[in-house]
Structures are given as structure tokens and as C-alpha cells.
Amino acid sequence: MMTTNLTKPISKKLLIGMLVVVFGAEILLYLNRFSYLAGTLYDAVMVASLFIGIKLHRRLTPQQEQGPCKTKRQKVLQFTGAFLIFFLGSTVINIYSSMTFDDFNSDYDQYVQTYTDTQTYQEEEKGTTETTESKFWSYMDKIDTIGADLYTDALAGLEEIWRLAYMIIILAVFKKLFPKRWESGSRDVFLMVALFWTSLFFGIDHTLDTEQAWTVKIGSIVTFANMGFLFGIILLWTRNLWLTVLVHSLYDITATLSWYYIDYAVELFAGGLMVVHMILFLLEKLAQKRVHNTQLDQTEAAQIIE
């Protein structure tokens, strides 16, 4: 049923917007290795994709399919569950990649170390001659650097709009090319193919903005394609685009904090969410039990009256 909703007729404006988000982002990512302007334009496309996301989000769960509205506790439980699933899955992926792709692992570790060393060197260099005023501006520079990193990570979550737009385009193509099989009801196969394809390109996209050796490129594609697949599974499971965007953004933010600023930020955040998830899960079970008991009491009372 979801594939039918996703492939409902698309207006020309929406289709153009989706094509810009999908293919425009791909082109700008590649051009980013040559031009700072391309990186700025890519950020602009990601921000503009919010308006596309508003339209596409409605296709995931149309009004007629919506059940009882979730409580705030249930919504938070869904978010914490989704984040923890991705955290555990990405941990397994990172362990696998570190054991399988030595060149990619060494290259990535070197990138993180170089960035960290650069930040440390700048702080030590400024610290030797800093006055009170220069210390203030040094502190502001630090905030500026962290802010830029977090801004980039926040925008990364909007890549899930790119994924959903890409999946819809692929499904629409399948619907046109294979009408008999589509009408026969084999649409879940098409949906999984679309998920696999977008996950693969999610991995490829992480290699477009820089020149890499093939041994590094393959490791990068496999690692990020698997992570993209996890995000796609979360999107299809929750049927909530904005929740998936939030999970993606928060994971990237905590990962950046963990690499450059705060040791084990991802693990600490996930541990905190685990505690919150367990508490809310117990509260939800108790609430469901109370509702069930109330319904039983009402049923018994009705039987007595009869």
C-alpha cells in the first residue's frame, strides 16, 4: 500500500523540485572538490529540500491510513528506538569496515587526526601571545568552528529527503516499465530495489567531493552504503521522514563531537537515550495495562447489566 501512496500522480513543480534535489545534489557534490561555491550551493539545495520534504512526507502515511494518534511518549519511544537501532547497526558496520578495509580505515583515521591536530595547534599558537581581548576572539573562533561543523551535520540529515525523492522517482519508473508486475502486487520487491539503489548511491556520494584511491573508495562506499541502508530501513519502519532526518542529524552531530571535541560523545548520548527508552517503555507498558484492565472492567460491567 505504501508503494501505491508514494507513486501517486506528481505535479510538474514537485517533479522538478525532486529532480533538482536528487541530481542537483549529485552534481554539486562532485563539483565541490573543485569549487567552494559548489559546496555553498549544495547547502542551499539541502535547505530548499525542506519544502519538497513537506510534500513527500504526506505520502508516507496518508490520512486514510493513519491509526489512533500517537501520544508524546510513544513518539519519543519511536525516536529513541530508531536512534538506538542505528547506533548499534552503525557500530557493527564500523567494526566490520575496520577489519575489512585497512586502507579506508587508515585514511579515515588520518583525516580525523589531521583535523584534530590542526585545531590543537591553532589553540597552542594563539595561547602563547594572547591578551584578554585576543583570548575572547580565540574563544569566538572556537565557537565558530564548532558551529560550522554542527551546521554541516544538521544539514546532513536532510539527505533523507534526497533518499525519499530518489525512491519515489525509481518506483515511478518501475511502475511505467513493468505495469503488469506492478498491478500483480509485487511492489515490495520494487521498494526494496529502490532502497538498495539509493543506499548504494548514498555510499558513492560520500566519495564524490574528494579524490580517493580505489582501495579507500571501495571501503567508503561499502561503509556508508550500509549506513544508508539502515537509515532507509528506519524511514520505511517509522514512515516518518522528519524522525529519520532527526536521527541522521543527531548521529552526525554526536559523531563529530566525539571525533574532535568530546570523547565518546556518541556512546554517552546513546547510553542516555537507552535509559530514557527503558523508562518510557516501562511507563508505556503500565499505561497499556491500565487501559486493558479498564476495558475488561467495562466489559464485565456490561455483561452484568445484560
C-alpha positions in Angstrom: 0.0 0.0 0.0 2.9 2.4 0.8 4.3 2.0 -2.7 0.9 3.0 -4.2 0.9 6.1 -2.0 4.4 7.0 -2.9 3.7 6.8 -6.6 0.5 8.8 -6.7 0.4 11.4 -9.5 3.1 14.0 -9.1 2.7 17.7 -10.2 5.2 19.2 -12.6 6.5 21.6 -9.9 7.0 18.8 -7.4 8.7 16.6 -10.0 11.1 19.4 -11.0 11.9 20.0 -7.3 12.6 16.3 -6.8 14.9 16.2 -9.8 16.8 19.2 -8.6 17.2 17.7 -5.1 18.3 14.3 -6.5 20.5 15.1 -9.5 21.5 18.7 -8.5 22.9 17.4 -5.2 24.9 14.7 -7.0 26.4 17.2 -9.4 27.2 19.8 -6.8 28.8 17.1 -4.5 31.2 16.2 -7.3 31.9 19.9 -8.2 32.6 20.5 -4.5 36.1 19.1 -5.0 36.9 22.0 -7.4 34.8 24.9 -6.0 33.8 26.3 -2.7 30.8 27.8 -4.4 29.5 24.3 -5.3 29.6 23.4 -1.6 27.6 26.5 -0.7 25.1 25.7 -3.4 24.8 22.2 -2.2 23.9 23.5 1.3 21.3 25.8 -0.4 19.8 22.7 -2.2 19.6 20.8 1.1 17.8 23.7 2.9 15.4 24.2 -0.1 14.7 20.5 0.0 12.7 21.1 3.2 9.8 22.3 1.1 10.0 19.2 -1.0 10.1 17.1 2.2 6.8 18.6 3.4 5.1 17.3 0.3 6.7 13.9 0.3 6.3 13.2 4.0 2.5 13.2 3.5 2.9 10.3 1.0 4.4 8.0 3.7 1.3 7.8 5.8 -1.8 9.3 4.1 -4.7 10.5 6.3 -6.9 7.5 5.5 -4.2 5.0 6.7 -3.4 6.8 10.0 -4.5 4.9 13.1 -5.0 6.5 16.5 -2.7 9.5 17.1 0.5 8.5 19.0 1.0 10.0 22.4 4.1 12.1 23.1 5.6 9.2 25.0 5.0 6.9 22.0 6.6 9.4 19.7 9.7 9.7 21.9 9.9 5.9 22.2 9.9 5.6 18.4 12.7 8.2 18.2 14.8 6.6 20.9 14.3 3.2 19.4 15.2 4.3 15.9 18.4 6.1 17.1 19.5 3.1 19.2 18.9 0.8 16.3 21.1 2.9 14.1 23.7 3.3 16.7 24.0 -0.4 17.2 23.9 -1.1 13.5 26.5 1.5 12.7 28.8 0.2 15.4 28.7 -3.2 13.8 29.3 -1.6 10.3 32.3 0.3 11.7 33.8 -2.8 13.3 33.3 -4.7 10.0 34.9 -1.9 7.9 37.8 -1.5 10.3 38.6 -5.2 10.0 38.0 -5.5 6.2 39.1 -2.2 4.6 42.5 -1.4 6.0 43.2 1.5 3.6 39.9 3.1 4.1 40.2 2.8 7.9 43.7 4.3 7.9 42.7 7.1 5.6 39.7 8.0 7.7 41.7 7.9 11.0 44.3 10.1 9.4 41.7 12.6 8.3 40.2 12.8 11.8 43.7 13.1 13.4 44.8 15.8 11.0 41.8 17.9 11.7 42.2 17.5 15.4 45.9 18.3 15.3 45.1 21.4 13.3 42.6 22.6 15.9 45.1 21.9 18.8 48.0 23.6 17.0 45.9 26.7 16.4 44.9 26.9 20.1 48.5 26.4 21.3 49.8 29.0 18.8 47.3 31.6 20.0 47.8 30.8 23.6 51.5 31.9 23.6 50.7 35.6 22.9 47.1 36.1 23.8 45.8 39.1 25.6 42.4 39.2 27.3 40.9 40.6 24.1 42.6 38.0 21.9 41.5 35.2 24.2 37.9 36.4 23.7 38.2 36.3 19.9 40.0 33.0 20.1 37.1 31.6 22.1 34.7 33.0 19.5 36.8 31.4 16.7 36.4 28.1 18.5 32.6 28.5 18.7 32.6 29.5 15.0 34.5 26.3 14.1 32.2 24.1 16.2 29.1 25.9 14.9 30.2 25.3 11.3 30.7 21.6 12.0 27.3 21.2 13.7 25.6 23.2 10.9 27.0 20.8 8.3 26.0 17.8 10.4 22.4 19.2 10.8 22.1 19.7 7.1 23.3 16.1 6.5 20.0 14.9 8.0 18.2 16.5 5.1 19.8 13.9 2.8 16.9 11.7 3.8 14.7 13.9 1.8 17.0 13.2 -1.2 16.6 9.5 -0.5 12.8 9.6 -0.4 12.7 11.7 -3.6 15.0 9.3 -5.3 13.0 6.3 -4.2 9.8 7.8 -5.5 11.4 8.5 -8.9 12.7 5.0 -9.1 9.3 3.5 -8.2 7.6 5.7 -10.7 10.0 4.4 -13.4 9.3 0.8 -12.4 5.6 1.5 -12.5 5.9 2.6 -16.1 8.3 -0.1 -17.2 6.7 -3.1 -15.5 2.9 -2.3 -15.4 1.7 -5.9 -15.3 4.0 -6.9 -12.5 3.2 -3.7 -10.7 -0.6 -4.4 -10.9 0.0 -8.0 -9.8 1.0 -6.8 -6.4 4.8 -7.5 -6.4 5.5 -3.9 -5.3 7.5 -4.7 -2.2 10.3 -6.1 -4.5 10.4 -2.7 -6.3 10.5 -0.9 -3.0 13.5 -2.9 -1.8 15.3 -2.4 -5.1 14.8 1.3 -4.7 16.1 1.2 -1.1 19.2 -0.8 -2.2 19.8 1.6 -5.1 19.6 4.7 -3.0 21.7 3.2 -0.3 24.4 2.4 -2.9 24.4 5.9 -4.2 24.4 7.2 -0.6 27.7 5.4 -0.3 29.0 6.7 -3.6 28.1 10.3 -2.7 30.5 10.1 0.2 33.3 9.7 -2.3 32.4 12.4 -4.8 33.8 15.5 -3.1 37.4 14.3 -2.8 39.9 12.3 -4.8 40.5 8.9 -3.3 42.4 5.8 -4.1 40.2 2.9 -5.2 41.1 0.8 -2.1 39.9 3.7 0.0 36.9 4.5 -2.3 35.5 0.9 -2.1 35.7 0.8 1.7 34.0 4.2 1.9 31.2 3.1 -0.5 30.5 -0.1 1.4 30.6 1.5 4.8 28.3 4.4 4.0 26.0 2.4 1.8 25.4 0.1 4.7 24.7 3.1 6.9 22.4 4.5 4.3 20.6 1.2 4.2 20.0 1.5 7.9 18.6 5.0 7.5 16.3 3.7 4.7 15.0 0.8 6.9 14.3 3.4 9.7 12.4 5.5 7.2 10.2 2.7 6.0 9.7 1.3 9.5 8.7 4.6 11.1 7.0 6.1 8.0 8.2 9.3 9.4 10.6 11.4 7.3 11.3 14.0 9.9 12.1 11.5 12.6 14.6 9.9 10.2 16.1 13.3 9.4 16.5 13.9 13.2 18.2 10.6 13.8 20.6 11.2 10.9 21.4 14.8 12.1 21.9 13.9 15.7 24.1 10.9 14.9 26.3 13.0 12.7 26.5 15.8 15.3 27.4 13.5 18.2 29.9 11.7 15.9 31.6 15.0 15.1 31.7 15.9 18.8 33.1 12.5 19.6 35.9 12.8 17.0 37.0 16.3 17.6 35.7 17.8 20.9 34.2 15.3 23.4 35.5 11.8 23.8 32.7 9.1 23.4 30.0 11.7 22.7 28.0 9.2 20.6 28.3 6.5 23.2 27.3 8.8 26.0 24.3 10.1 24.1 23.2 6.6 23.1 23.6 5.5 26.7 21.4 8.3 27.9 18.8 7.5 25.3 18.9 3.9 26.4 18.0 4.8 29.9 15.2 7.1 28.7 13.9 4.4 26.3 13.8 1.8 29.1 11.9 4.2 31.5 9.4 5.3 28.8 9.0 1.7 27.7 8.0 0.6 31.2 5.7 3.5 31.6 4.0 2.7 28.3 3.5 -0.9 29.3 2.0 0.2 32.6 -0.3 2.6 30.7 -1.4 -0.1 28.3 -2.1 -2.5 31.2 -4.3 0.1 32.9 -6.2 0.6 29.7 -6.6 -3.1 29.2 -7.9 -3.6 32.8 -10.3 -0.7 32.3 -11.7 -2.3 29.2 -12.1 -5.6 30.9 -13.9 -3.9 33.8 -16.2 -2.2 31.4 -16.9 -5.5 29.5 -17.7 -7.3 32.8 -20.0 -4.5 33.9 -21.8 -4.6 30.6 -22.3 -8.3 30.9 -23.7 -8.0 34.4 -26.2 -5.4 33.3 -27.3 -7.6 30.4 
